[in-house]
Amino acid sequence: MLARYAATVKNLRGVLLFSDSEEALERIRWLTERFKYRNLGVIPSLSGKMEVKKPFVELVYPDGELIKLTRLLGRRLGEGVAEAVVLSSTYVSPLFVLDGDSVESLRPLEVGSVRVSGKLTDRDWKLHLRIADYTVLDFYRWSVESAEKLWTREPEEVLEERAERIRKDAKRYWRIEGKEREFLLYLDPVRFICEEGLLPKLRKLDVRVSAGLAIGAAVCLLPETD
């Protein structure tokens, strides 16, 4: 399983989150046309809703402890959302959100956003999907180590540090900044855990589940991408 994880994480462009709506199926076709050389991750709970073939790959949990984290978050968020958040963090990849219902399902985790105006060109999309990749990668080690502090410290300082990092990161997207609609949501499962009173239960899990608690980026791939 670890070997499969290592092979997948090296070539993964993003992790999918969608419902079974026609809207999501249109987005899947859009992605298939544009991602011929990088893989797109399908979480286990969604693999039965689509044919998993190149460029799509079914994700696995590289560590059974992470399944416990998904179950903890899933009691409040639902299994699919929790799984997408934990595995996108574990695979150091942005979430690609393919329909409006799925965007709304992430609201409890939202701690910031990037908004745009007007239609984005293919060049805009290619550039800013790559920037979203950098957002996740640059956050990853720091925010996982930040999450580890929850096992030994009170959360207030941790949460403020994470919020400040997000405020600074949003400046990356200045080329497309606008007010009409959301391009990207910043997600913080650590803040969600603290606000929902789940910290005592988190501390009963092994600290290595911090791999699933990085600050996340969810790109809203809704119909205006056509």
Phi, psi and omega in degrees: 000321180295321178296320178295320177299312183298319180293325182284315187296332182294329187238025183265131180266328181186168180244131184277144169224122182203162170262188181265027182282160177298327178303316180293322180296324176296319178295322179299319177296320178300316179294319182300324180290335189251348182238075182269343186239001176231145182278153174239128188275136176247122181288153185306320184289347180251355186296334179283353183263000180204162176280119184268092176220165185313130013268012182268146179220135179284131182274149176237158174278119179285348181214127182299336178298329180293334175296323178295322177294318177300318179295320179298311180289327185294335178296334180253329187257341190096149187300312185297315180296314180300316181297317180297318181293313183293316183285327175295323175294312183298324180267008175052052185222151173289157170275137171253110187261122196255359178205161185298322179299321180290323174302313181296328181293342180269353185306321180299340181261351187291132178231008179170168180205163171243126181249152181229166175230145178077173181278133177277140175282167175302323178297317177302314182296314181299316180295313189277340167291324176293320177296321176299323175300315179294322177305310182294314182297316182291328177286331203303296186300315182298314186286333173292315178296326175297315180297326180299334180295340181297338180281345184231349185229166172285151193280345189303313181295321180299314183294321181292320178298319181292320179297320180294320177299319180294317179302320180289321184295326184301340180292343178300333191261025186299334184293332185243009185300135178202203184228352191287312187209165183275132172262322186212139172250135170273133182242136176229097178296336178294313178298318179301314180300316181291316182291331181271003179072027183264001184300316178302322179288324177300318183293347175278346177273162177293143184298341181291350173291353175303337177301337179261011186240022177291157171297131184250162175234123180247112180275128184270096182267074183262175194304337182293358176284351181297000000 
